[in-house]
């Protein structure tokens, strides 16, 4: 009799996920969270990461390669001379696509391994400075065993980037999964897919899946995406407290939730008394409350580290030697859209995130080139004939700008050393 493990393996051999064409590497680099190099530096290492020293990363359950290709490309572009990204996945079909993508980019800092993450100690032993595991643990027979196996390969000072499904934001998915399991679980995969398409075509408009704008994989027209969403034979989701409990079993704790404002109750609360009470809650309870107030979080993206790892000071965006980096944004375009002294507004799952901006917003943002330090930005603004407050006052404006943009994960800090 075919086991569920065998059926999961067969799924990814037949329908490598996500659907990718290696030729598209000439058009664009797919980027996201976690495992963006600037994110890793900021959230895991407090803004300090010396890429002149060896750096090892593992992408566990690498699929068709998104995270591994992104991180390897970022490391190559940063000039990391002694860096390696190890890709591990159970699917040879997925691995072939990932390898082809790496070849299209000419990446030489990658190593590819086939196997399951529970056997990582034998297949791809650490220690690693960083481990990525996205969209995998929630498909394992024992997420606890899988996470423990990965954590055992992380260096004491290192960290992990994780993505696991979130319960509330996946409303509608599980009733359809269960309905399809009732109706067509015994059929071959092609017939199961055809049945899923027909079921979706006739699903009432009132069904939770049709009313959930956060879920779109079944609308992308790719069989691999539809299969992974609605026909996967092993799938579970987590609420924040359950996810934190999973981490604790591997001696891990959250370092940062992405985006930070998504997990801040103030994003969803307007009443002053309720905001005050929410602000007094411990960090994990704040994140749990935000999830309950939002109900649109469909994936938990976070960075994690060991509970007993040496303390890593949080990066200070006002320090003279700090370099603030706009993540995935053009400074000139951002500067045009921000009103100095006004409010930054952004949609977060249907909620409006608002944050005040400092008076020098435009002048600062125009100089966020990823090279200038805070001291250099201050000197450049002064040299342009713009009135600049004393260093302490300028540092305060840098921190205020950082607080606004980091809430939506659009500004990060690099530190020298």
Phi and psi in degrees as a GROMACS rama.xvg file:
@    title "Ramachandran Plot"
@    xaxis  label "Phi"
@    yaxis  label "Psi"
@TYPE xy
-73.2152  128.875  UNK-2
-81.172  165.2  UNK-3
-63.4419  -38.7267  UNK-4
-57.6678  -43.9936  UNK-5
-64.3641  -39.191  UNK-6
-68.337  -36.2385  UNK-7
-64.8331  -43.1272  UNK-8
-61.2358  -44.8856  UNK-9
-61.1039  -37.7586  UNK-10
-55.7746  -49.3677  UNK-11
-77.6916  -17.1024  UNK-12
-74.7816  -39.2439  UNK-13
-81.996  -34.3843  UNK-14
-133.322  74.0464  UNK-15
-55.7035  137.948  UNK-16
-127.768  140.878  UNK-17
-75.6163  163.492  UNK-18
-63.7469  124.523  UNK-19
-141.917  144.785  UNK-20
-110.688  115.18  UNK-21
-54.0883  -29.4346  UNK-22
-64.0274  -22.9598  UNK-23
-69.1663  -12.174  UNK-24
-62.1983  -21.9275  UNK-25
-75.6953  -16.1519  UNK-26
-97.0746  -35.4632  UNK-27
-164.212  159.302  UNK-28
-106.339  122.778  UNK-29
-75.6517  120.914  UNK-30
-124.442  154.792  UNK-31
-177.818  -163.207  UNK-32
-123.894  146.348  UNK-33
-82.358  -169.574  UNK-34
85.1765  7.24166  UNK-35
-63.6857  133.332  UNK-36
-60.7361  -40.5629  UNK-37
-66.1227  -34.2477  UNK-38
-64.511  -46.3805  UNK-39
-57.9121  -47.3767  UNK-40
-58.4395  -45.2226  UNK-41
-72.6227  -55.5018  UNK-42
-82.2465  -29.8808  UNK-43
-94.8196  -38.5845  UNK-44
-114.348  16.7916  UNK-45
63.6576  25.7724  UNK-46
92.0949  -8.13728  UNK-47
-112.946  121.604  UNK-48
-151.455  108.175  UNK-49
-85.5164  102.859  UNK-50
-83.4581  3.96962  UNK-51
-81.1334  -11.7268  UNK-52
-100.188  161.414  UNK-53
-58.7855  142.065  UNK-54
-137.674  122.507  UNK-55
-119.037  133.131  UNK-56
-130.875  146.512  UNK-57
-119.782  131.389  UNK-58
-109.784  104.285  UNK-59
-96.3185  119.378  UNK-60
78.5025  53.7099  UNK-61
-74.746  -10.215  UNK-62
55.7952  -137.891  UNK-63
-85.1269  5.43207  UNK-64
111.577  3.98467  UNK-65
-52.0248  -57.0019  UNK-66
-67.3305  -42.7327  UNK-67
-64.8927  -42.9165  UNK-68
-65.8026  -44.5056  UNK-69
-58.7078  -50.757  UNK-70
-66.6398  -42.0261  UNK-71
-61.6572  -40.7651  UNK-72
-66.8293  -43.055  UNK-73
-59.4952  -43.2242  UNK-74
-65.753  -41.82  UNK-75
-64.0257  -43.4627  UNK-76
-66.1283  -29.4262  UNK-77
-81.0985  -4.28302  UNK-78
78.3325  23.0371  UNK-79
-69.5736  109.615  UNK-80
-80.2188  -27.9064  UNK-81
-124.857  61.9044  UNK-82
-122.448  145.575  UNK-83
-139.367  134.853  UNK-84
-113.256  117.57  UNK-85
-97.5526  124.781  UNK-86
-99.3115  131.47  UNK-87
-132.489  128.148  UNK-88
-156.623  152.767  UNK-89
-80.0522  -15.4241  UNK-90
-99.4272  121.571  UNK-91
-70.5427  -33.0344  UNK-92
-64.9813  -43.6407  UNK-93
-64.4423  -42.8193  UNK-94
-59.4101  -41.2211  UNK-95
-60.8216  -39.6829  UNK-96
-66.3929  -44.5073  UNK-97
-61.779  -42.0927  UNK-98
-63.6305  -39.8886  UNK-99
-65.2639  -37.3006  UNK-100
-65.4079  -42.3566  UNK-101
-62.9086  -39.6804  UNK-102
-65.0777  -39.784  UNK-103
-60.0339  -33.1463  UNK-104
-89.2265  -9.7314  UNK-105
69.9369  28.9073  UNK-106
-77.0372  128.892  UNK-107
-115.451  5.44999  UNK-108
-103.267  27.0299  UNK-109
-122.688  149.663  UNK-110
-133.344  136.721  UNK-111
-113.811  132.326  UNK-112
-133.041  139.037  UNK-113
-106.76  131.088  UNK-114
158.821  -178.181  UNK-115
-97.1661  152.278  UNK-116
-70.4742  -23.7515  UNK-117
-61.7757  -20.4885  UNK-118
-106.668  22.7994  UNK-119
-61.1447  -32.8172  UNK-120
-61.3129  -29.049  UNK-121
-92.3465  -41.2376  UNK-122
-77.9934  -39.6779  UNK-123
-150.203  66.4516  UNK-124
-64.9153  150.123  UNK-125
-85.4333  -156.009  UNK-126
-81.0507  151.026  UNK-127
-115.309  144.873  UNK-128
-72.0705  -28.5662  UNK-129
-152.488  139.771  UNK-130
-128.019  129.883  UNK-131
-104.728  133.821  UNK-132
-144.707  100.39  UNK-133
-119.719  125.652  UNK-134
69.7297  26.742  UNK-135
-121.874  -49.4199  UNK-136
-56.2786  -37.1862  UNK-137
-73.0478  -3.23866  UNK-138
-105.438  0.621232  UNK-139
-87.2844  155.096  UNK-140
-61.4562  -37.0871  UNK-141
-134.847  93.8246  UNK-142
-56.4547  -32.5098  UNK-143
-62.8988  -45.0162  UNK-144
-67.4085  -39.0747  UNK-145
-63.7371  -45.4699  UNK-146
-66.3265  -39.7694  UNK-147
-62.304  -39.5262  UNK-148
-63.2914  -40.2462  UNK-149
-70.428  -44.9611  UNK-150
-59.6995  -32.2192  UNK-151
-66.7433  -15.0247  UNK-152
-102.281  3.02992  UNK-153
-92.2773  135.194  UNK-154
-62.0301  150.37  UNK-155
-54.9736  -30.7758  UNK-156
-96.2041  2.75351  UNK-157
-89.0089  -165.938  UNK-158
-158.114  176.528  UNK-159
-128.437  148.881  UNK-160
-112.982  125.352  UNK-161
-127.833  150.544  UNK-162
-136.401  125.12  UNK-163
-132.584  151.841  UNK-164
-63.5537  146.032  UNK-165
-110.191  141.081  UNK-166
-66.5887  -56.1551  UNK-167
-64.8544  -41.1755  UNK-168
-73.6027  -7.68169  UNK-169
-102.71  25.1299  UNK-170
-58.2648  136.14  UNK-171
97.0374  -25.0719  UNK-172
-69.9599  -47.9208  UNK-173
-71.1433  -35.1378  UNK-174
-60.3252  -36.6272  UNK-175
-71.9161  -41.0462  UNK-176
-55.3322  -46.346  UNK-177
-67.7373  -37.093  UNK-178
-64.4856  -43.7673  UNK-179
-66.9111  -35.6117  UNK-180
-64.2879  -38.6906  UNK-181
-63.2839  -39.3864  UNK-182
-90.4564  -39.2645  UNK-183
-137.272  18.0236  UNK-184
-63.1946  -25.7097  UNK-185
-86.7522  -3.75668  UNK-186
-86.9593  160.08  UNK-187
-61.1199  158.427  UNK-188
-57.7445  -40.9728  UNK-189
-62.7235  -37.4545  UNK-190
-73.2109  -34.7911  UNK-191
-63.1363  -42.5089  UNK-192
-63.4036  -44.9965  UNK-193
-61.1512  -40.5256  UNK-194
-66.261  -37.8667  UNK-195
-63.0963  -41.3137  UNK-196
-61.3225  -43.341  UNK-197
-67.8063  -39.3519  UNK-198
-62.4779  -44.0891  UNK-199
-63.7958  -37.7343  UNK-200
-62.7612  -29.4039  UNK-201
-106.261  7.47987  UNK-202
-67.9902  132.139  UNK-203
-58.8583  146.877  UNK-204
-59.7772  -24.8951  UNK-205
-79.0017  -10.2945  UNK-206
-62.8414  144.353  UNK-207
-56.6177  -34.78  UNK-208
-64.2612  -41.7618  UNK-209
-71.4207  -20.433  UNK-210
-96.848  4.24508  UNK-211
-103.522  100.582  UNK-212
-72.7676  -10.9131  UNK-213
-79.0855  -14.8839  UNK-214
-107.398  123.31  UNK-215
-136.401  -6.07453  UNK-216
-56.9872  -33.1141  UNK-217
-75.8033  -5.83575  UNK-218
-104.459  1.32649  UNK-219
-85.5676  -8.3975  UNK-220
79.3156  9.85568  UNK-221
-110.974  127.397  UNK-222
-59.5856  -37.0449  UNK-223
-61.2434  -37.5571  UNK-224
-72.5659  -42.6283  UNK-225
-65.1478  -42.9938  UNK-226
-61.6489  -47.9976  UNK-227
-63.2672  -33.589  UNK-228
-78.1802  -44.2184  UNK-229
-117.897  -12.4116  UNK-230
-119.737  1.85511  UNK-231
-61.1952  137.777  UNK-232
-88.0123  -4.79454  UNK-233
-146.994  114.586  UNK-234
-157.383  126.701  UNK-235
-140.846  162.895  UNK-236
-127.433  162.247  UNK-237
-127.208  143.19  UNK-238
-91.4315  162.414  UNK-239
-51.38  -50.8477  UNK-240
-60.1314  -36.6083  UNK-241
-67.6051  -38.3224  UNK-242
-68.3457  -41.3089  UNK-243
-63.4896  -36.3157  UNK-244
-65.3983  -40.3069  UNK-245
-59.5315  -45.3084  UNK-246
-61.0527  -45.1197  UNK-247
-59.1749  -32.4969  UNK-248
-63.3013  -20.3839  UNK-249
-109.328  18.2338  UNK-250
63.9575  32.4315  UNK-251
-114.023  160.024  UNK-252
-145.487  156.539  UNK-253
-65.6592  136.941  UNK-254
-98.5249  -35.0127  UNK-255
-163.343  143.427  UNK-256
-104.071  141.672  UNK-257
-116.278  126.806  UNK-258
-80.5453  151.737  UNK-259
-55.0757  -41.6382  UNK-260
-66.7283  -24.7761  UNK-261
-64.5903  -28.3871  UNK-262
-106.443  19.6976  UNK-263
-107.035  119.086  UNK-264
-56.5521  -29.9106  UNK-265
-61.0118  -23.6933  UNK-266
-61.7645  -28.8737  UNK-267
-111.788  -5.72882  UNK-268
-111.716  135.565  UNK-269
-113.006  -23.0038  UNK-270
-70.5178  125.675  UNK-271
-58.0397  -42.1317  UNK-272
-65.1929  -42.7065  UNK-273
-67.9353  -37.8668  UNK-274
-62.1247  -41.0211  UNK-275
-63.7632  -43.2649  UNK-276
-68.6013  -36.8634  UNK-277
-65.3977  -37.6374  UNK-278
-64.3776  -24.5498  UNK-279
-84.6002  -6.7219  UNK-280
-75.218  151.651  UNK-281
-61.7186  158.146  UNK-282
-53.7119  -46.1578  UNK-283
-65.7415  -40.4202  UNK-284
-66.4202  -33.3871  UNK-285
-63.5489  -44.6607  UNK-286
-64.042  -40.4044  UNK-287
-64.752  -41.0457  UNK-288
-63.7581  -43.7277  UNK-289
-59.9771  -40.8005  UNK-290
-62.5683  -40.0469  UNK-291
-67.9951  -34.0787  UNK-292
-77.151  -28.6564  UNK-293
-82.4577  -58.3457  UNK-294
61.95  8.96392  UNK-295
-109.064  -0.421292  UNK-296
-74.4671  112.622  UNK-297
-99.8547  -17.7935  UNK-298
-139.255  131.573  UNK-299
-89.45  118.476  UNK-300
-113.244  126.116  UNK-301
-154.097  161.533  UNK-302
-108.327  142.226  UNK-303
-135.1  152.974  UNK-304
-143.88  171.351  UNK-305
-69.8488  143.503  UNK-306
-64.4459  -26.1059  UNK-307
-109.156  18.7984  UNK-308
-72.8451  155.52  UNK-309
-55.8127  140.709  UNK-310
-57.7793  137.917  UNK-311
-117.393  111.207  UNK-312
-58.6614  137.663  UNK-313
-64.5013  140.847  UNK-314
-64.7892  136.4  UNK-315
-98.967  107.904  UNK-316
-69.1657  -6.8989  UNK-317
-100.473  -3.75315  UNK-318
-67.766  143.366  UNK-319
-56.7956  -34.281  UNK-320
-93.0214  5.19287  UNK-321
-76.2812  142.861  UNK-322
-115.726  117.247  UNK-323
-91.7989  133.068  UNK-324
-118.77  125.67  UNK-325
-79.9275  120.194  UNK-326
-84.6843  110.958  UNK-327
70.9325  20.2941  UNK-328
-128.039  150.524  UNK-329
-91.3629  121.966  UNK-330
-53.6817  -43.2337  UNK-331
-63.9077  -41.7026  UNK-332
-66.8944  -39.5411  UNK-333
-65.3848  -43.3671  UNK-334
-59.224  -36.2831  UNK-335
-65.7263  -29.9289  UNK-336
-93.1032  -0.565597  UNK-337
-112.248  138.84  UNK-338
-103.173  113.766  UNK-339
-53.581  130.78  UNK-340
76.8222  -0.1919  UNK-341
-96.3812  -149.97  UNK-342
-120.74  135.865  UNK-343
-82.5886  131.397  UNK-344
-126.349  136.307  UNK-345
-149.985  144.983  UNK-346
-83.8735  127.986  UNK-347
-125.25  96.8429  UNK-348
57.6484  34.2875  UNK-349
95.0166  -11.7691  UNK-350
-97.138  149.451  UNK-351
-95.861  113.528  UNK-352
-84.118  129.394  UNK-353
-128.564  136.801  UNK-354
-148.802  137.918  UNK-355
-72.5684  146.878  UNK-356
-111.574  145.328  UNK-357
-77.3307  164.671  UNK-358
-60.4471  -33.0927  UNK-359
-91.9389  21.0763  UNK-360
-50.982  -53.2886  UNK-361
-61.1882  -48.5191  UNK-362
-61.0328  -39.0463  UNK-363
-70.4672  -50.086  UNK-364
-59.7543  -39.1508  UNK-365
-60.6964  -19.8688  UNK-366
-106.303  8.63527  UNK-367
-83.9221  76.0854  UNK-368
-97.3458  5.39169  UNK-369
78.8135  4.79313  UNK-370
-122.063  -47.1502  UNK-371
-65.0127  139.818  UNK-372
-82.6297  171.688  UNK-373
-57.5248  -43.3344  UNK-374
-61.6248  -40.5177  UNK-375
-66.2873  -37.6605  UNK-376
-65.2076  -43.577  UNK-377
-60.4072  -43.7568  UNK-378
-66.6967  -39.2591  UNK-379
-65.4853  -40.4147  UNK-380
-65.8163  -43.6218  UNK-381
-62.6936  -39.6829  UNK-382
-65.6427  -23.3344  UNK-383
-83.426  3.40278  UNK-384
83.0207  14.7333  UNK-385
-93.9411  134.261  UNK-386
-64.4275  128.709  UNK-387
-123.74  132.851  UNK-388
-68.2682  170.389  UNK-389
-60.1307  162.171  UNK-390
-49.3085  -41.7532  UNK-391
-64.4509  -41.1499  UNK-392
-67.9577  -37.9226  UNK-393
-67.6472  -41.0062  UNK-394
-59.7041  -37.2434  UNK-395
-63.7539  -39.37  UNK-396
-66.6459  -37.4199  UNK-397
-62.4828  -41.4677  UNK-398
-66.6543  -37.4403  UNK-399
-67.5053  -41.7191  UNK-400
-64.1625  -43.2803  UNK-401
-59.9243  -45.9186  UNK-402
-58.3396  -39.0586  UNK-403
-68.2366  -49.0975  UNK-404
-81.8816  -28.5826  UNK-405
-70.4753  -25.0823  UNK-406
-55.7904  -32.2307  UNK-407
-106.194  18.6202  UNK-408
59.7895  38.0091  UNK-409
-110.274  0.373943  UNK-410
-141.7  134.878  UNK-411
-134.679  166.423  UNK-412
-119.595  135.116  UNK-413
-110.981  142.57  UNK-414
-125.482  147.481  UNK-415
-71.9385  150.522  UNK-416
